[in-house]
């Protein structure tokens, strides 16, 4: 994959964004259960926003590079 080609560059950026959001999702989920009730609700709201962001990035990835049909 040549990162200088526009399609490959976009694909690489989306893959990195997806992995970053996945890590954020895991971190916020783990942290949420160490917090008290009111802070936990806020952290789970942040986690939900990260998950929605990941779904959007994954959808964009699917449009750029569709998975092969099994």
MOPAC internal coordinates of N, CA, C and O (Angstrom, degrees):
PM7 1SCF
backbone

  N    0.0000 0     0.00 0     0.00 0    0    0    0
  C    1.4411 1     0.00 0     0.00 0    1    0    0
  C    1.5286 1   108.03 1     0.00 0    2    1    0
  O    1.2310 1   120.43 1   -58.51 1    3    2    1
  N    1.3224 1   116.78 1   121.49 1    3    2    1
  C    1.4520 1   121.86 1   177.93 1    5    3    2
  C    1.5255 1   108.85 1   -90.60 1    6    5    3
  O    1.2310 1   119.86 1   -67.14 1    7    6    5
  N    1.3596 1   117.88 1   112.86 1    7    6    5
  C    1.4666 1   119.45 1  -176.37 1    9    7    6
  C    1.5235 1   113.70 1   -66.72 1   10    9    7
  O    1.2310 1   119.91 1   168.93 1   11   10    9
  N    1.3385 1   117.78 1   -11.07 1   11   10    9
  C    1.4626 1   119.91 1   179.81 1   13   11   10
  C    1.5248 1   112.16 1   -82.94 1   14   13   11
  O    1.2310 1   119.98 1   163.12 1   15   14   13
  N    1.3060 1   117.65 1   -16.88 1   15   14   13
  C    1.4591 1   120.81 1   176.44 1   17   15   14
  C    1.5231 1   108.08 1   -74.95 1   18   17   15
  O    1.2310 1   119.76 1   -48.75 1   19   18   17
  N    1.3518 1   118.05 1   131.25 1   19   18   17
  C    1.4728 1   120.50 1  -174.12 1   21   19   18
  C    1.5280 1   114.59 1   -53.69 1   22   21   19
  O    1.2310 1   119.77 1   135.43 1   23   22   21
  N    1.3297 1   118.05 1   -44.57 1   23   22   21
  C    1.4646 1   119.49 1  -178.29 1   25   23   22
  C    1.5204 1   110.61 1   -65.28 1   26   25   23
  O    1.2310 1   120.25 1   134.74 1   27   26   25
  N    1.3239 1   117.12 1   -45.26 1   27   26   25
  C    1.4596 1   120.29 1   179.75 1   29   27   26
  C    1.5212 1   111.25 1   -65.05 1   30   29   27
  O    1.2310 1   120.51 1   144.30 1   31   30   29
  N    1.3420 1   116.64 1   -35.70 1   31   30   29
  C    1.4602 1   120.49 1   178.72 1   33   31   30
  C    1.5309 1   110.04 1   -64.40 1   34   33   31
  O    1.2310 1   120.35 1   135.13 1   35   34   33
  N    1.3269 1   116.93 1   -44.87 1   35   34   33
  C    1.4712 1   120.71 1   178.11 1   37   35   34
  C    1.5267 1   110.71 1   -63.66 1   38   37   35
  O    1.2310 1   120.78 1   138.19 1   39   38   37
  N    1.3158 1   116.11 1   -41.81 1   39   38   37
  C    1.4615 1   120.66 1   179.35 1   41   39   38
  C    1.5269 1   110.41 1   -61.04 1   42   41   39
  O    1.2310 1   120.45 1   134.01 1   43   42   41
  N    1.3273 1   116.75 1   -45.99 1   43   42   41
  C    1.4588 1   121.51 1   179.75 1   45   43   42
  C    1.5303 1   110.93 1   -62.08 1   46   45   43
  O    1.2310 1   120.17 1   137.16 1   47   46   45
  N    1.3290 1   117.29 1   -42.84 1   47   46   45
  C    1.4638 1   120.72 1   178.37 1   49   47   46
  C    1.5259 1   111.22 1   -62.87 1   50   49   47
  O    1.2310 1   120.34 1   137.74 1   51   50   49
  N    1.3210 1   116.95 1   -42.26 1   51   50   49
  C    1.4639 1   120.18 1   179.93 1   53   51   50
  C    1.5238 1   111.93 1   -67.56 1   54   53   51
  O    1.2310 1   120.09 1   141.36 1   55   54   53
  N    1.3252 1   117.44 1   -38.64 1   55   54   53
  C    1.4653 1   120.71 1   177.64 1   57   55   54
  C    1.5269 1   109.69 1   -63.21 1   58   57   55
  O    1.2310 1   120.40 1   135.27 1   59   58   57
  N    1.3362 1   116.84 1   -44.73 1   59   58   57
  C    1.4660 1   120.13 1   178.59 1   61   59   58
  C    1.5258 1   111.43 1   -64.05 1   62   61   59
  O    1.2310 1   120.19 1   139.43 1   63   62   61
  N    1.3248 1   117.25 1   -40.57 1   63   62   61
  C    1.4666 1   120.72 1   178.01 1   65   63   62
  C    1.5263 1   110.54 1   -63.06 1   66   65   63
  O    1.2310 1   120.21 1   138.28 1   67   66   65
  N    1.3297 1   117.20 1   -41.72 1   67   66   65
  C    1.4588 1   121.43 1   179.38 1   69   67   66
  C    1.5279 1   111.02 1   -62.57 1   70   69   67
  O    1.2310 1   120.40 1   136.02 1   71   70   69
  N    1.3196 1   116.85 1   -43.98 1   71   70   69
  C    1.4645 1   120.66 1  -179.87 1   73   71   70
  C    1.5268 1   111.30 1   -66.80 1   74   73   71
  O    1.2310 1   120.34 1   141.40 1   75   74   73
  N    1.3319 1   116.96 1   -38.60 1   75   74   73
  C    1.4619 1   120.97 1   178.05 1   77   75   74
  C    1.5257 1   110.78 1   -64.85 1   78   77   75
  O    1.2310 1   120.53 1   135.58 1   79   78   77
  N    1.3251 1   116.60 1   -44.42 1   79   78   77
  C    1.4651 1   120.06 1   178.88 1   81   79   78
  C    1.5258 1   111.46 1   -66.53 1   82   81   79
  O    1.2310 1   120.20 1   145.67 1   83   82   81
  N    1.3185 1   117.22 1   -34.33 1   83   82   81
  C    1.4627 1   120.91 1   176.66 1   85   83   82
  C    1.5314 1   110.32 1   -64.13 1   86   85   83
  O    1.2310 1   120.63 1   138.21 1   87   86   85
  N    1.3277 1   116.40 1   -41.79 1   87   86   85
  C    1.4660 1   120.60 1   177.31 1   89   87   86
  C    1.5233 1   110.97 1   -65.19 1   90   89   87
  O    1.2310 1   120.45 1   137.54 1   91   90   89
  N    1.3311 1   116.75 1   -42.46 1   91   90   89
  C    1.4641 1   121.04 1   177.74 1   93   91   90
  C    1.5261 1   110.32 1   -60.76 1   94   93   91
  O    1.2310 1   120.48 1   139.07 1   95   94   93
  N    1.3111 1   116.69 1   -40.93 1   95   94   93
  C    1.4611 1   121.98 1   178.50 1   97   95   94
  C    1.5314 1   110.11 1   -59.59 1   98   97   95
  O    1.2310 1   120.53 1   132.10 1   99   98   97
  N    1.3219 1   116.60 1   -47.90 1   99   98   97
  C    1.4672 1   120.66 1  -179.19 1  101   99   98
  C    1.5312 1   111.21 1   -64.91 1  102  101   99
  O    1.2310 1   120.29 1   136.55 1  103  102  101
  N    1.3268 1   117.05 1   -43.45 1  103  102  101
  C    1.4658 1   120.57 1  -179.49 1  105  103  102
  C    1.5252 1   111.97 1   -62.88 1  106  105  103
  O    1.2310 1   120.48 1   134.32 1  107  106  105
  N    1.3257 1   116.69 1   -45.68 1  107  106  105
  C    1.4646 1   119.17 1  -178.26 1  109  107  106
  C    1.5245 1   111.42 1   -68.55 1  110  109  107
  O    1.2310 1   120.51 1   145.17 1  111  110  109
  N    1.3174 1   116.62 1   -34.83 1  111  110  109
  C    1.4727 1   120.20 1   177.33 1  113  111  110
  C    1.5293 1   110.17 1   -64.03 1  114  113  111
  O    1.2310 1   120.54 1   132.91 1  115  114  113
  N    1.3204 1   116.57 1   -47.09 1  115  114  113
  C    1.4654 1   120.36 1   179.77 1  117  115  114
  C    1.5225 1   111.38 1   -63.77 1  118  117  115
  O    1.2310 1   120.40 1   136.75 1  119  118  117
  N    1.3244 1   116.85 1   -43.25 1  119  118  117
  C    1.4596 1   120.88 1  -178.64 1  121  119  118
  C    1.5262 1   111.85 1   -67.47 1  122  121  119
  O    1.2310 1   120.18 1   144.77 1  123  122  121
  N    1.3074 1   117.26 1   -35.23 1  123  122  121
  C    1.4693 1   121.20 1  -176.45 1  125  123  122
  C    1.5222 1   111.90 1   -56.42 1  126  125  123
  O    1.2310 1   119.95 1   144.38 1  127  126  125
  N    1.3048 1   117.70 1   -35.62 1  127  126  125
  C    1.4576 1   120.19 1  -175.45 1  129  127  126
  C    1.5264 1   112.89 1   -82.80 1  130  129  127
  O    1.2310 1   120.41 1   177.21 1  131  130  129
  N    1.3484 1   116.82 1    -2.79 1  131  130  129
  C    1.4618 1   121.20 1   172.97 1  133  131  130
  C    1.5285 1   111.38 1   -97.18 1  134  133  131
  O    1.2310 1   119.86 1   179.88 1  135  134  133
  N    1.3258 1   117.86 1    -0.12 1  135  134  133
  C    1.4601 1   122.27 1  -175.63 1  137  135  134
  C    1.5231 1   111.19 1  -104.86 1  138  137  135
  O    1.2310 1   121.27 1   -17.43 1  139  138  137
  N    1.3497 1   115.17 1   162.57 1  139  138  137
  C    1.4636 1   118.38 1   175.43 1  141  139  138
  C    1.5280 1   109.77 1   -75.34 1  142  141  139
  O    1.2310 1   120.64 1    -4.59 1  143  142  141
  N    1.3068 1   116.37 1   175.41 1  143  142  141
  C    1.4661 1   121.91 1  -169.60 1  145  143  142
  C    1.5213 1   114.25 1   -56.23 1  146  145  143
  O    1.2310 1   119.57 1   130.98 1  147  146  145
  N    1.3369 1   118.42 1   -49.02 1  147  146  145
  C    1.4679 1   119.79 1  -176.44 1  149  147  146
  C    1.5259 1   111.18 1   -68.87 1  150  149  147
  O    1.2310 1   120.16 1   138.78 1  151  150  149
  N    1.3240 1   117.30 1   -41.22 1  151  150  149
  C    1.4641 1   120.35 1   178.52 1  153  151  150
  C    1.5266 1   110.88 1   -69.47 1  154  153  151
  O    1.2310 1   120.57 1   146.11 1  155  154  153
  N    1.3248 1   116.51 1   -33.89 1  155  154  153
  C    1.4660 1   120.78 1   178.12 1  157  155  154
  C    1.5244 1   110.61 1   -61.98 1  158  157  155
  O    1.2310 1   120.35 1   138.15 1  159  158  157
  N    1.3178 1   116.94 1   -41.85 1  159  158  157
  C    1.4669 1   120.73 1   179.38 1  161  159  158
  C    1.5248 1   110.73 1   -62.24 1  162  161  159
  O    1.2310 1   120.29 1   139.03 1  163  162  161
  N    1.3247 1   117.06 1   -40.97 1  163  162  161
  C    1.4691 1   120.60 1   177.98 1  165  163  162
  C    1.5213 1   110.06 1   -64.81 1  166  165  163
  O    1.2310 1   120.39 1   134.02 1  167  166  165
  N    1.3330 1   116.87 1   -45.98 1  167  166  165
  C    1.4684 1   120.48 1  -178.71 1  169  167  166
  C    1.5254 1   110.94 1   -63.88 1  170  169  167
  O    1.2310 1   119.96 1   140.99 1  171  170  169
  N    1.3216 1   117.67 1   -39.01 1  171  170  169
  C    1.4631 1   119.89 1   178.23 1  173  171  170
  C    1.5289 1   111.31 1   -68.63 1  174  173  171
  O    1.2310 1   120.20 1   150.31 1  175  174  173
  N    1.3291 1   117.22 1   -29.69 1  175  174  173
  C    1.4612 1   120.46 1   172.75 1  177  175  174
  C    1.5202 1   111.19 1   -65.45 1  178  177  175
  O    1.2310 1   120.54 1   138.03 1  179  178  177
  N    1.3283 1   116.58 1   -41.97 1  179  178  177
  C    1.4687 1   121.24 1   176.21 1  181  179  178
  C    1.5240 1   109.91 1   -63.70 1  182  181  179
  O    1.2310 1   120.46 1   137.99 1  183  182  181
  N    1.3202 1   116.72 1   -42.01 1  183  182  181
  C    1.4657 1   121.25 1   178.85 1  185  183  182
  C    1.5184 1   110.71 1   -61.64 1  186  185  183
  O    1.2310 1   120.59 1   140.04 1  187  186  185
  N    1.3244 1   116.48 1   -39.96 1  187  186  185
  C    1.4615 1   120.76 1  -179.94 1  189  187  186
  C    1.5329 1   110.66 1   -65.64 1  190  189  187
  O    1.2310 1   120.29 1   140.87 1  191  190  189
  N    1.3326 1   117.05 1   -39.13 1  191  190  189
  C    1.4657 1   120.37 1   177.46 1  193  191  190
  C    1.5285 1   110.77 1   -65.47 1  194  193  191
  O    1.2310 1   120.20 1   140.88 1  195  194  193
  N    1.3366 1   117.23 1   -39.12 1  195  194  193
  C    1.4639 1   120.73 1   177.09 1  197  195  194
  C    1.5251 1   110.27 1   -63.71 1  198  197  195
  O    1.2310 1   120.44 1   139.59 1  199  198  197
  N    1.3178 1   116.77 1   -40.41 1  199  198  197
  C    1.4706 1   121.19 1   179.02 1  201  199  198
  C    1.5260 1   111.02 1   -64.36 1  202  201  199
  O    1.2310 1   120.25 1   138.41 1  203  202  201
  N    1.3256 1   117.13 1   -41.59 1  203  202  201
  C    1.4679 1   120.33 1   177.27 1  205  203  202
  C    1.5263 1   110.80 1   -64.15 1  206  205  203
  O    1.2310 1   120.64 1   139.88 1  207  206  205
  N    1.3261 1   116.38 1   -40.12 1  207  206  205
  C    1.4648 1   120.06 1   175.84 1  209  207  206
  C    1.5161 1   111.22 1   -61.20 1  210  209  207
  O    1.2310 1   120.42 1   138.58 1  211  210  209
  N    1.3304 1   116.81 1   -41.42 1  211  210  209
  C    1.4576 1   120.04 1   178.96 1  213  211  210
  C    1.5223 1   111.14 1   -65.37 1  214  213  211
  O    1.2310 1   119.88 1   140.85 1  215  214  213
  N    1.3178 1   117.84 1   -39.15 1  215  214  213
  C    1.4669 1   120.30 1   177.19 1  217  215  214
  C    1.5248 1   111.14 1   -61.19 1  218  217  215
  O    1.2310 1   120.22 1   139.41 1  219  218  217
  N    1.3344 1   117.19 1   -40.59 1  219  218  217
  C    1.4657 1   120.84 1   178.22 1  221  219  218
  C    1.5271 1   111.39 1   -64.99 1  222  221  219
  O    1.2310 1   120.59 1   136.07 1  223  222  221
  N    1.3254 1   116.48 1   -43.93 1  223  222  221
  C    1.4667 1   120.54 1   179.09 1  225  223  222
  C    1.5239 1   109.88 1   -64.59 1  226  225  223
  O    1.2310 1   120.33 1   136.75 1  227  226  225
  N    1.3241 1   116.97 1   -43.25 1  227  226  225
  C    1.4661 1   120.02 1   179.45 1  229  227  226
  C    1.5275 1   111.51 1   -63.96 1  230  229  227
  O    1.2310 1   120.41 1   144.48 1  231  230  229
  N    1.3205 1   116.82 1   -35.52 1  231  230  229
  C    1.4740 1   120.60 1   176.66 1  233  231  230
  C    1.5316 1   110.31 1   -65.17 1  234  233  231
  O    1.2310 1   120.48 1   137.24 1  235  234  233
  N    1.3307 1   116.69 1   -42.76 1  235  234  233
  C    1.4665 1   120.78 1   177.34 1  237  235  234
  C    1.5263 1   110.47 1   -63.59 1  238  237  235
  O    1.2310 1   120.33 1   140.23 1  239  238  237
  N    1.3305 1   116.97 1   -39.77 1  239  238  237
  C    1.4702 1   121.11 1   176.71 1  241  239  238
  C    1.5189 1   110.97 1   -60.52 1  242  241  239
  O    1.2310 1   120.67 1   136.71 1  243  242  241
  N    1.3179 1   116.33 1   -43.29 1  243  242  241
  C    1.4669 1   121.27 1  -179.29 1  245  243  242
  C    1.5264 1   110.89 1   -63.31 1  246  245  243
  O    1.2310 1   120.12 1   144.79 1  247  246  245
  N    1.3249 1   117.38 1   -35.21 1  247  246  245
  C    1.4635 1   120.64 1   179.26 1  249  247  246
  C    1.5237 1   111.66 1   -72.11 1  250  249  247
  O    1.2310 1   120.36 1   145.31 1  251  250  249
  N    1.3375 1   116.91 1   -34.69 1  251  250  249
  C    1.4661 1   120.48 1  -179.78 1  253  251  250
  C    1.5209 1   111.20 1   -78.15 1  254  253  251
  O    1.2310 1   121.01 1   138.27 1  255  254  253
  N    1.3321 1   115.67 1   -41.73 1  255  254  253
  C    1.4618 1   120.46 1  -175.98 1  257  255  254
  C    1.5294 1   108.89 1  -136.58 1  258  257  255
  O    1.2310 1   120.04 1   -98.20 1  259  258  257
  N    1.3406 1   117.53 1    81.80 1  259  258  257
  C    1.4675 1   120.24 1  -177.47 1  261  259  258
  C    1.5293 1   112.44 1   -59.90 1  262  261  259
  O    1.2310 1   121.34 1   -35.57 1  263  262  261
  N    1.3279 1   115.04 1   144.43 1  263  262  261
  C    1.4641 1   120.34 1   175.76 1  265  263  262
  C    1.5191 1   109.06 1   -70.12 1  266  265  263
  O    1.2310 1   120.51 1   -35.65 1  267  266  265
  N    1.3394 1   116.63 1   144.35 1  267  266  265
  C    1.4662 1   118.57 1   176.55 1  269  267  266
  C    1.5289 1   110.59 1   -65.14 1  270  269  267
  O    1.2310 1   120.72 1   -37.97 1  271  270  269
  N    1.3035 1   116.22 1   142.03 1  271  270  269
  C    1.4656 1   121.14 1   179.14 1  273  271  270
  C    1.5194 1   108.42 1   -76.51 1  274  273  271
  O    1.2310 1   120.64 1   -51.90 1  275  274  273
  N    1.3383 1   116.39 1   128.10 1  275  274  273
  C    1.4702 1   120.25 1  -178.11 1  277  275  274
  C    1.5031 1   110.80 1   -89.03 1  278  277  275
  O    1.2310 1   120.10 1   180.00 1  279  278  277

